[in-house]
Amino acid sequence: MDPAAAAAAPPSPPAVKMPSHKTFIIKKKLAKKMRQNRPIPHWIRMRTDNTIRVVCVLID
């Protein structure tokens, strides 16, 4: 786009702020997943002698 065409274009309307479509239930679920998604503390590695088992079951 050349500069002359950009100058001739009408200004765009200001952005309208819209609320997010996030319900409280979804927000709670996302907060729980954020808490779960964190590194394992170093003291657990020492306590379990560096053997960490992962249980592959989805728990809600």
N, C-alpha and C positions, 0 to 999 in steps of 0.2 A: 504494500500500500504506500503510495507516494505521499509526501507531506502535504501537498495541496489538497488532496482528497480527504485527508484526516482533519484538516482545518475546516473544510466545508461541511463536514458531517455534523448533524445536530448533537448537542450534548445528551448523553443518556440520562434517564431519570434516576434519582437517588435510589440506592438499594433499600428495599423494604425488609425490615427485620421480621422474620417469621419464627414462631416458637417451634421447638423440636417436637416430634411426635413420639416422645418417650414417656411411657406411663411409669408410675411408681413401682409396679411389679417388675418391669423390665430393668428399671434403674437398680432395684435391689439385687436382681440376678446378676447384672453386670458388676456390681460392687463386690459380690461374693466371688466371682471369677477373678476379679482384680486381686483380691486378697489371696486367692489360691495360687496365682501366677507370681511366685516369688522364689528366689533361690533358697536352697536348703541351708539352714544355719550350720556353721562349721562345727559346733559342739555335737551335733547329731552324728556327723561323720566319725567323730572320736568315740562317741558312746556306742555306735553300732559297729565299730571296727571297720569302717569304710564300706560296709555292705548295705546298700539301699535298694530295697525291693520296690518295684512299681506294680501296683494292682491295676490291671487293665479293666476296670469296671466303672461305667459312668454312674456317678452318684449325684443326684440333684439336690 
